[in-house]
Amino acid sequence: MKKKLILFFISLLVMQSCVMNSEIVYHRDAASTSVIDFDTREFMAEMKAMTPDSLQQNEFKDFDKLPTSWISLYDLEKQEGKLSTHNQDSIKIMKKIFMKNKKENNESVGFTFKMEHFTRDDYQIMKSFNKEEKLPADQNIFNEWDGKTLVINSESFNLKNIEEALRSKSPKEEADRIPGMMGMFFRKISTTLRFENKIKSVTGQHDWLKQTDDYSVKIDYDLKAMYNKKTKLKHADEKIIIVTE
C-alpha cells in the first residue's frame, strides 16, 4: 500500500492547489525531527465533485486506508506482507519515517510525513534510501547541525526532492517539463526551523528567511523567483549561520 499511497500523493501535487508546510525541530543532541504537511483539501474537493459516486470508493480507497495516526513505512509494508528490503540500514530508516492521513469531517484533506529524531548517520543513509523511494522531503533536512550551530546553505531553498519524485512517476515525455510547472502545482510553501534552545545569533541574510521568535526562523518560498533566473534578490547570502545558546 505504501507505494500506491506515494503514487497517489504525487498525483495530488500534479493536479495543483497544494499547500506545503514543513517544520524541522533541531534537538540539543544534534539530531532533528522534520514534519512535512501537504494540504490538498481544495483539490480533493474538486476531484470528488468531478468523480461519480460509483467510482469514488475505488479511486480513494488506498488513500483512505492510511490511518489518521502516525504509522511507520516499515509497519505499512509489514501489514501488506510486502517488505521491499532486508537491508538493516534501510529498515532502520523505514522505522523512523512516519506518515498519516489528515481528515476533517471524515474526508481526507491532506497527507503528512515525519522523520523522527534523525542523526547525521541517519541522514546519510536517507540519501541512499531516497534514490529508490523518492520520498518528498524538505531539502533543509541536510543542513549541518551539531546541537548548537546550524549552517544553512541557501542553495537548499528549492524543491529538488519534490521535483525528482514527480519526474520519477511521470511519463518520459513529460518529465523534463516538471521544473517549469512547479509554480502551478503549489499555492504556498514554507519551512519553519525551530530550536530547543534560544537563538543567540543569526549571521547572513536571505529575502525568504526571517526570525519569527526567540526559538524559530521561517522560510517563505517565492515560487516565481525560484524558477525565474532573471529575478534578483536583495539579500541572498549563500551561508546563513544560526547559533543557539
Summary of the structure (lengths in Angstrom):
residues: 245
radius of gyration: 18.6
end to end distance: 43.8
largest distance: 58.4
contacts: 694
relative contact order: 0.17
helix: 40%
strand: 32%
